[in-house]
């Protein structure tokens, strides 16, 4: 929680004003029972304020200052102490409102800063680290956990002052009425503390489990909302509903456990409070009955009010402790994000090579936390500027993994990956990735217009540059066919577009930034061969100086590349050569070619595509 408190520094003024205003409100509230006792004793019961045994010097001075010696019981009830109670109530209400305003401003300002920093930290983490946290958990930490922390600080700035002030102030006021009443508190408060301590010890570990169960619910919901089409296509609604019901039931059960445990406190405190009130009435009534001087009805009523305020304040303090426990569990989870250091750290390298865009030097790679043989093994490849290198191989051989090493989504386990002759680990990450246009296997579009999605690759691109990129990506025709053209709004995840349309918009998004290196990771798999051929031709014409790394499953997609790298099943690259040469030298490439081109009636030669 210490780190959370540091976020209050920019709002220190509100954080100081709020408890000060709360102190003034409590003082106002504590004075009301005393004034009520004056009304009962001297206005209703008719006791003489100047009586040496039962009178009040303070009440007498107030009345004599306002009315001299000529005042009636009505004057005492309505004009004097009644009006005074009303004014004090209004003043206390003003202080309470101002305290609530300043505490909310400080707490929600803290929440804003905390969300901003946590989100910025998430954005700086590597793919490996975000996968480790899981999407559902990160969403819960960004929303529910931070909301719990904000609620805690808002309660803290008010309640942390209010409760102790009422407990201490109420006790002092009871002592001023009569020392006998303090014996009731001496019995009640230890009983309250024992009950509260036993409950809080039991409930503390439950709150951490509640947040983990909430992570699970968010994960299931996220998976099913994102994969709704797959769920419906395979008629798995009932199965996914059962998965959600299980996660939801586990969350419900943990919440029930915490609520059942905390539910013990309220009735126990109510019982203790009622017994305390009975004790005060008994003590006061017995002393009045035996005509013991110094006890009267107003004092008993004031004592009952103060006892109630003190015990209610203890109940409020319990809520604060409960909030501390929940906020502590949430703060720990948020701190895990804030304190996680990015594995991929930026360097400050500059370009030193003019000819070679990308170089792989004895590169081997395995995913973090995995064992066995590496995904990639001893890769040595150079890609020159203006050259198109195609990468092909069997499914799961490491083609996409090779592409991920260039923009440093992951770092090579062994060897070096160079961009413009500089190790990618030495590059400033933003400058490195600014040189790269990356189109992934799965097209990710955002809830924005088509133009907005394309301009995402270059926010400063003009409308003409957007159109030019779309034409190169063979997307202009279908975009122009929409009623609103480039202003057409794209549904979430691009649900309103076909797979081929989404891929072409993604390619246009990469092209609009005019990259030095263009990576197409199976980015044309949803296109027909004619459209794909037009796309490759347009890229070659418009991006002559761009190094293109094209990963594909189809031989027809890579045949025209300058060179083709064939990744073997063990993750190594034995052959990097043009199509015709690979047919002669690489048995792996020849097997892929024969299996794909058999339907065209072609074997060992060039297909007519």
TIRODO-618861 format. One record per residue (C-alpha): x negated, z, y; residue in three letters. Coordinates in steps of 0.1 Angstrom, whole numbers, padded with zeros to 4 digits, always signed. Layout:
<lovos>
XZYALA
...
</lovos>
This chain:
<lovos>
+0000+0000+0000UNK
-0030+0005+0023UNK
-0033-0033+0028UNK
+0004-0035+0036UNK
+0001-0010+0064UNK
-0026-0032+0080UNK
+0001-0058+0086UNK
+0018-0033+0110UNK
-0010-0035+0135UNK
+0004-0064+0155UNK
+0036-0045+0158UNK
+0022-0011+0165UNK
+0042-0006+0197UNK
+0075-0010+0179UNK
+0062+0011+0150UNK
+0054+0039+0174UNK
+0086+0037+0195UNK
+0109+0037+0165UNK
+0100+0072+0151UNK
+0099+0086+0187UNK
+0135+0073+0193UNK
+0145+0087+0159UNK
+0131+0122+0169UNK
+0153+0121+0200UNK
+0183+0111+0180UNK
+0177+0140+0155UNK
+0173+0165+0184UNK
+0207+0153+0197UNK
+0223+0156+0162UNK
+0209+0191+0157UNK
+0223+0203+0190UNK
+0259+0193+0181UNK
+0267+0221+0156UNK
+0254+0247+0181UNK
+0278+0233+0207UNK
+0306+0232+0182UNK
+0299+0270+0174UNK
+0303+0277+0212UNK
+0337+0259+0212UNK
+0349+0278+0182UNK
+0336+0312+0192UNK
+0344+0312+0229UNK
+0370+0285+0233UNK
+0392+0289+0202UNK
+0385+0325+0191UNK
+0383+0337+0227UNK
+0352+0358+0223UNK
+0337+0368+0257UNK
+0305+0349+0264UNK
+0291+0380+0281UNK
+0298+0403+0251UNK
+0265+0421+0243UNK
+0270+0417+0205UNK
+0288+0384+0200UNK
+0283+0366+0233UNK
+0256+0340+0242UNK
+0234+0342+0272UNK
+0228+0304+0271UNK
+0266+0296+0270UNK
+0272+0321+0297UNK
+0246+0306+0320UNK
+0260+0271+0315UNK
+0295+0281+0323UNK
+0285+0303+0353UNK
+0264+0274+0367UNK
+0293+0250+0364UNK
+0323+0272+0373UNK
+0310+0306+0384UNK
+0331+0334+0368UNK
+0364+0314+0369UNK
+0368+0295+0337UNK
+0394+0294+0309UNK
+0393+0287+0272UNK
+0405+0251+0278UNK
+0376+0247+0303UNK
+0352+0258+0275UNK
+0367+0235+0249UNK
+0373+0203+0268UNK
+0356+0202+0302UNK
+0323+0219+0293UNK
+0311+0218+0257UNK
+0335+0190+0246UNK
+0322+0166+0273UNK
+0287+0178+0266UNK
+0290+0170+0229UNK
+0304+0135+0238UNK
+0275+0128+0261UNK
+0249+0140+0236UNK
+0266+0119+0209UNK
+0264+0088+0231UNK
+0228+0095+0240UNK
+0219+0101+0204UNK
+0236+0069+0194UNK
+0216+0049+0219UNK
+0183+0064+0206UNK
+0194+0057+0170UNK
+0203+0021+0179UNK
+0170+0015+0197UNK
+0151+0031+0167UNK
+0169+0007+0143UNK
+0161-0023+0165UNK
+0124-0015+0168UNK
+0120-0006+0132UNK
+0136-0039+0121UNK
+0115-0059+0145UNK
+0083-0043+0131UNK
+0093-0045+0095UNK
+0105-0081+0096UNK
+0074-0091+0116UNK
+0053-0076+0089UNK
+0073-0095+0063UNK
+0068-0128+0082UNK
+0030-0123+0084UNK
+0029-0112+0047UNK
+0048-0142+0035UNK
+0026-0165+0056UNK
-0006-0151+0042UNK
+0007-0149+0006UNK
+0019-0185+0008UNK
-0014-0196+0024UNK
-0033-0179-0004UNK
-0011-0196-0031UNK
-0019-0229-0015UNK
-0056-0222-0016UNK
-0056-0213-0053UNK
-0066-0238-0080UNK
-0042-0253-0105UNK
-0057-0230-0131UNK
-0049-0199-0111UNK
-0014-0209-0102UNK
-0007-0217-0139UNK
-0020-0182-0147UNK
+0005-0165-0124UNK
+0034-0189-0134UNK
+0058-0205-0110UNK
+0086-0180-0116UNK
+0063-0150-0109UNK
+0050-0165-0077UNK
+0085-0172-0065UNK
+0095-0136-0072UNK
+0065-0122-0054UNK
+0071-0144-0024UNK
+0108-0135-0021UNK
+0120-0104-0039UNK
+0088-0084-0038UNK
+0081-0090-0001UNK
+0118-0082+0007UNK
+0114-0048-0011UNK
+0083-0041+0010UNK
+0101-0051+0042UNK
+0130-0028+0034UNK
+0106+0000+0026UNK
+0089-0002+0060UNK
+0122-0005+0078UNK
+0134+0027+0061UNK
+0100+0044+0065UNK
+0099+0040+0103UNK
+0133+0056+0106UNK
+0139+0078+0076UNK
+0103+0092+0073UNK
+0108+0109+0106UNK
+0146+0116+0103UNK
+0145+0134+0070UNK
+0116+0159+0078UNK
+0130+0165+0113UNK
+0164+0174+0099UNK
+0149+0196+0072UNK
+0126+0214+0096UNK
+0150+0214+0126UNK
+0180+0224+0105UNK
+0161+0253+0089UNK
+0150+0265+0123UNK
+0185+0263+0137UNK
+0198+0283+0107UNK
+0172+0310+0113UNK
+0183+0313+0149UNK
+0219+0319+0137UNK
+0210+0346+0111UNK
+0181+0353+0088UNK
+0205+0359+0059UNK
+0215+0323+0058UNK
+0179+0313+0052UNK
+0180+0329+0018UNK
+0205+0301+0007UNK
+0179+0275+0016UNK
+0151+0293-0002UNK
+0172+0290-0034UNK
+0186+0255-0028UNK
+0155+0236-0018UNK
+0132+0244-0048UNK
+0161+0235-0071UNK
+0164+0201-0052UNK
+0127+0195-0055UNK
+0126+0201-0093UNK
+0155+0177-0099UNK
+0140+0150-0077UNK
+0105+0153-0092UNK
+0118+0151-0128UNK
+0139+0120-0120UNK
+0111+0102-0100UNK
+0086+0107-0128UNK
+0109+0090-0152UNK
+0119+0061-0130UNK
+0085+0051-0117UNK
+0074+0028-0147UNK
+0109+0012-0148UNK
+0105-0005-0114UNK
+0074-0024-0126UNK
+0093-0036-0156UNK
+0123-0047-0135UNK
+0101-0070-0114UNK
+0086-0086-0146UNK
+0121-0092-0160UNK
+0131-0108-0127UNK
+0101-0131-0130UNK
+0114-0142-0164UNK
+0149-0149-0150UNK
+0134-0170-0121UNK
+0112-0190-0146UNK
+0142-0198-0168UNK
+0163-0209-0138UNK
+0135-0230-0124UNK
+0129-0247-0157UNK
+0165-0256-0162UNK
+0173-0267-0127UNK
+0142-0289-0126UNK
+0148-0302-0161UNK
+0186-0305-0159UNK
+0186-0342-0170UNK
+0166-0334-0201UNK
+0188-0305-0210UNK
+0220-0326-0206UNK
+0204-0356-0224UNK
+0197-0335-0255UNK
+0229-0315-0252UNK
+0210-0282-0250UNK
+0232-0265-0225UNK
+0243-0238-0249UNK
+0207-0231-0260UNK
+0195-0228-0224UNK
+0225-0207-0215UNK
+0215-0183-0244UNK
+0179-0182-0231UNK
+0192-0173-0197UNK
+0216-0147-0211UNK
+0187-0131-0229UNK
+0165-0129-0198UNK
+0195-0118-0177UNK
+0204-0091-0202UNK
+0169-0078-0203UNK
+0169-0076-0164UNK
+0203-0059-0165UNK
+0192-0033-0190UNK
+0161-0024-0170UNK
+0182-0021-0139UNK
+0207+0000-0157UNK
+0179+0023-0169UNK
+0167+0028-0133UNK
+0202+0033-0119UNK
+0212+0057-0147UNK
+0181+0077-0141UNK
+0186+0078-0103UNK
+0223+0085-0108UNK
+0215+0120-0119UNK
+0202+0129-0084UNK
+0234+0124-0064UNK
+0257+0147-0084UNK
+0230+0173-0088UNK
+0224+0174-0050UNK
+0261+0175-0044UNK
+0265+0205-0067UNK
+0236+0223-0051UNK
+0250+0215-0016UNK
+0285+0228-0025UNK
+0271+0260-0040UNK
+0250+0264-0008UNK
+0281+0260+0013UNK
+0300+0285-0008UNK
+0271+0309-0005UNK
+0271+0306+0033UNK
+0309+0311+0035UNK
+0306+0341+0012UNK
+0278+0357+0031UNK
+0294+0351+0065UNK
+0330+0360+0053UNK
+0318+0392+0037UNK
+0300+0403+0069UNK
+0330+0395+0090UNK
+0352+0414+0066UNK
+0331+0446+0070UNK
+0330+0439+0107UNK
+0293+0435+0108UNK
+0283+0427+0144UNK
+0267+0393+0151UNK
+0288+0373+0126UNK
+0317+0351+0137UNK
+0335+0320+0126UNK
+0316+0295+0148UNK
+0283+0306+0135UNK
+0294+0302+0099UNK
+0307+0267+0107UNK
+0274+0258+0124UNK
+0255+0272+0094UNK
+0275+0251+0070UNK
+0268+0220+0091UNK
+0231+0227+0092UNK
+0230+0234+0054UNK
+0248+0201+0048UNK
+0224+0182+0071UNK
+0193+0197+0054UNK
+0205+0189+0019UNK
+0216+0154+0030UNK
+0182+0149+0045UNK
+0166+0159+0012UNK
+0188+0132-0005UNK
+0177+0107+0022UNK
+0141+0117+0014UNK
+0148+0110-0022UNK
+0158+0075-0013UNK
+0126+0071+0006UNK
+0106+0082-0024UNK
+0125+0058-0045UNK
+0118+0031-0020UNK
+0081+0040-0021UNK
+0080+0037-0058UNK
+0097+0002-0057UNK
+0076-0009-0028UNK
+0044+0004-0045UNK
+0052-0018-0076UNK
+0060-0048-0054UNK
+0029-0042-0032UNK
+0007-0042-0062UNK
+0021-0076-0073UNK
+0017-0091-0038UNK
-0018-0077-0035UNK
-0027-0095-0068UNK
-0020-0127-0050UNK
-0036-0118-0017UNK
-0068-0105-0034UNK
-0073-0134-0057UNK
-0103-0154-0047UNK
-0100-0192-0051UNK
-0121-0204-0080UNK
-0125-0238-0062UNK
-0145-0229-0031UNK
-0153-0254-0003UNK
-0188-0265+0006UNK
-0202-0284+0036UNK
-0218-0315+0022UNK
-0219-0349+0039UNK
-0220-0385+0026UNK
-0254-0398+0017UNK
-0247-0428-0005UNK
-0233-0461+0008UNK
-0227-0480-0024UNK
-0216-0457-0052UNK
-0182-0440-0045UNK
-0180-0418-0077UNK
-0206-0409-0102UNK
-0202-0388-0134UNK
-0236-0374-0145UNK
-0236-0359-0180UNK
-0202-0345-0174UNK
-0185-0323-0200UNK
-0152-0304-0195UNK
-0130-0280-0213UNK
-0099-0263-0198UNK
-0105-0226-0187UNK
-0097-0201-0214UNK
-0098-0227-0243UNK
-0122-0229-0272UNK
-0134-0255-0296UNK
-0147-0290-0287UNK
-0146-0300-0250UNK
-0120-0324-0237UNK
-0147-0346-0222UNK
-0182-0348-0236UNK
-0214-0361-0218UNK
-0197-0387-0195UNK
-0220-0410-0175UNK
-0201-0435-0153UNK
-0207-0450-0118UNK
-0179-0465-0098UNK
-0190-0486-0068UNK
-0171-0491-0036UNK
-0147-0520-0040UNK
-0148-0518-0078UNK
-0119-0512-0101UNK
-0127-0491-0130UNK
-0100-0488-0157UNK
-0099-0459-0181UNK
-0082-0462-0214UNK
-0080-0443-0247UNK
-0057-0427-0271UNK
-0031-0402-0260UNK
-0047-0368-0253UNK
-0083-0381-0252UNK
-0089-0368-0217UNK
-0082-0397-0193UNK
-0062-0376-0168UNK
-0087-0347-0172UNK
-0115-0371-0160UNK
-0094-0381-0129UNK
-0088-0344-0121UNK
-0125-0337-0117UNK
-0129-0361-0087UNK
-0107-0342-0062UNK
-0118-0309-0078UNK
-0085-0298-0093UNK
-0109-0285-0119UNK
-0147-0282-0119UNK
-0168-0298-0147UNK
-0180-0273-0173UNK
-0213-0291-0175UNK
-0230-0319-0155UNK
-0221-0332-0120UNK
-0194-0352-0104UNK
-0207-0370-0072UNK
-0187-0386-0044UNK
-0208-0408-0021UNK
-0239-0393-0037UNK
-0229-0356-0030UNK
-0218-0332-0057UNK
-0181-0325-0052UNK
-0189-0287-0053UNK
-0209-0292-0021UNK
-0181-0311-0003UNK
-0157-0295+0022UNK
-0125-0297+0001UNK
-0104-0310+0029UNK
-0129-0337+0037UNK
-0133-0346+0001UNK
-0096-0349-0007UNK
-0090-0368+0026UNK
-0111-0396+0011UNK
-0090-0398-0020UNK
-0056-0413-0026UNK
-0042-0397-0058UNK
-0011-0410-0077UNK
-0002-0387-0106UNK
+0015-0394-0138UNK
+0046-0376-0127UNK
+0059-0388-0093UNK
+0066-0359-0070UNK
+0088-0367-0041UNK
+0102-0343-0015UNK
+0136-0338+0001UNK
+0130-0361+0030UNK
+0135-0397+0041UNK
+0116-0425+0022UNK
+0095-0430+0053UNK
+0088-0393+0055UNK
+0077-0392+0019UNK
+0053-0422+0025UNK
+0040-0407+0057UNK
+0033-0375+0038UNK
+0000-0392+0028UNK
-0009-0397+0065UNK
+0013-0379+0091UNK
-0002-0400+0119UNK
+0007-0433+0103UNK
+0028-0457+0124UNK
+0060-0472+0112UNK
+0042-0505+0108UNK
+0015-0489+0086UNK
+0042-0473+0065UNK
+0059-0507+0059UNK
+0025-0523+0051UNK
+0017-0496+0025UNK
+0052-0501+0010UNK
+0047-0539+0008UNK
+0014-0534-0010UNK
+0030-0510-0034UNK
+0058-0536-0040UNK
+0084-0511-0027UNK
+0095-0528+0005UNK
+0121-0550-0012UNK
+0141-0522-0028UNK
+0137-0499+0002UNK
+0151-0526+0026UNK
+0180-0529+0002UNK
+0192-0494+0010UNK
+0218-0491+0038UNK
+0195-0469+0059UNK
+0163-0486+0048UNK
+0132-0464+0053UNK
+0155-0437+0068UNK
+0172-0432+0034UNK
+0172-0396+0024UNK
+0156-0388-0010UNK
+0173-0362-0031UNK
+0153-0332-0044UNK
+0126-0343-0068UNK
+0136-0380-0061UNK
+0166-0376-0083UNK
+0184-0405-0064UNK
+0156-0430-0074UNK
+0146-0447-0106UNK
+0112-0439-0122UNK
+0098-0472-0111UNK
+0110-0467-0075UNK
+0095-0432-0074UNK
+0062-0445-0087UNK
+0060-0473-0061UNK
+0068-0448-0032UNK
+0040-0426-0046UNK
+0016-0454-0046UNK
+0026-0463-0010UNK
+0020-0427+0000UNK
-0015-0429-0014UNK
-0022-0462+0002UNK
-0010-0453+0037UNK
-0039-0429+0041UNK
-0063-0458+0036UNK
-0085-0439+0010UNK
-0120-0447+0001UNK
-0112-0437-0035UNK
-0078-0446-0051UNK
-0069-0428-0084UNK
-0039-0442-0103UNK
-0032-0419-0131UNK
-0009-0439-0153UNK
+0010-0446-0120UNK
+0026-0479-0131UNK
+0039-0469-0165UNK
+0075-0473-0154UNK
+0069-0508-0139UNK
+0074-0541-0157UNK
+0043-0562-0163UNK
+0051-0587-0135UNK
+0056-0561-0108UNK
+0026-0542-0120UNK
+0005-0574-0118UNK
+0017-0580-0083UNK
+0008-0544-0074UNK
-0027-0547-0087UNK
-0033-0580-0069UNK
-0020-0566-0036UNK
-0042-0535-0039UNK
-0072-0557-0046UNK
-0065-0579-0016UNK
-0056-0551+0009UNK
-0081-0525-0002UNK
-0112-0545-0008UNK
-0137-0517-0001UNK
-0117-0491-0020UNK
-0130-0478-0053UNK
-0101-0478-0077UNK
-0100-0456-0108UNK
-0070-0467-0128UNK
-0059-0448-0159UNK
-0034-0466-0182UNK
-0020-0467-0216UNK
-0014-0505-0217UNK
-0041-0530-0223UNK
-0022-0554-0201UNK
-0026-0530-0172UNK
-0064-0529-0175UNK
-0075-0563-0186UNK
-0082-0576-0151UNK
-0103-0546-0141UNK
-0139-0551-0132UNK
-0149-0527-0159UNK
-0131-0506-0185UNK
-0142-0472-0197UNK
-0130-0464-0233UNK
-0127-0427-0240UNK
-0132-0420-0277UNK
-0111-0393-0296UNK
-0140-0368-0293UNK
-0139-0371-0254UNK
-0171-0392-0251UNK
-0175-0426-0235UNK
-0196-0451-0255UNK
-0186-0483-0238UNK
-0180-0493-0202UNK
-0177-0530-0198UNK
-0153-0558-0189UNK
-0124-0567-0212UNK
-0140-0596-0231UNK
-0172-0576-0238UNK
-0153-0546-0250UNK
-0135-0568-0275UNK
-0168-0575-0291UNK
-0185-0541-0288UNK
-0159-0514-0290UNK
-0139-0509-0322UNK
-0117-0483-0304UNK
-0108-0508-0277UNK
-0102-0535-0302UNK
-0079-0513-0323UNK
-0058-0505-0291UNK
-0058-0542-0282UNK
-0046-0554-0316UNK
-0019-0527-0319UNK
-0005-0535-0284UNK
-0008-0573-0284UNK
+0004-0580-0319UNK
+0039-0584-0305UNK
+0026-0613-0284UNK
+0011-0630-0314UNK
-0024-0624-0300UNK
-0054-0609-0318UNK
-0089-0606-0306UNK
-0083-0628-0276UNK
-0066-0627-0242UNK
-0029-0622-0239UNK
-0007-0644-0217UNK
+0009-0617-0195UNK
</lovos>
